[in-house]
Amino acid sequence: MSSDFTLNKYRELCQAAIDSRYALLTVKAYLTVQDQPAKLIILRHDIDRKLENAVRMAEIEKELGIKATYYFRFNKSVFQPNLIKEIASMGHEIGYHYEALDKTKGDYIKAIQLFEHELEELRKVAEVNTICMHGNPLTRWDNRDLWTKYDFRNFGIVGEAYLSFDNITYLSDTGRTWGAKYKVKDWLVSGTHNGSEITNNTEVNSTDDVIKLIEKGQLGYAYLLIHPERWSDSLIGWTIDLTLDTAVNMVKRILISMRR
């Protein structure tokens, strides 16, 4: 059994889903498919940093015959066209990880202009049909609020990775835990499916906990957010990420307490 938050552990997670006969879908596939399977898992990856980890994760998924959605921020470390094209060539969905309100400090007019520009630049690299806000816990703005004044469908977008979902079990590795303890902006409006109480269950902390739910068939319709930069088979990289996540979680704990 592999250590948690390693690429080997991620492979175990995917293999458990395959063995348990879950359909593994991209965000676009889920939003556009006509006939939903009885058991499904949406695989979503937010690429905040360490693009090389995303490439390795995409390769693992390709080896297993599954596809996922990769949302890319528009910054120097992440917006690397050659590597984005490489991930797209494996059959994965490419999406835009927007943070326009953060970048413009809450100026909605500038934000929508920036959104359109960055979306156009990403579309020069790959087809983009869905978007996902980047939730920086240290800023006062929620990038999803951009759509209280505008409509993303006017930009040829079929769905937003938070706003277009409800009645589904949502589990995220944000904060290096699958529980809700360190989630500041990482939440859906509605997070349960068929009365499930799994979402935000603080007892679901490790990837092995998620694997057990999959093997028991308890997830039903599930939606997993996995950040590739958090998953590494390098001991040095894994240790650095653990230290960074621990420090960020301390800040998040203070922010959550203040907001409550």
Summary of the structure (lengths in Angstrom):
residues: 260
radius of gyration: 17.4
end to end distance: 38.6
largest distance: 50.6
contacts: 823
relative contact order: 0.16
helix: 43%
strand: 15%
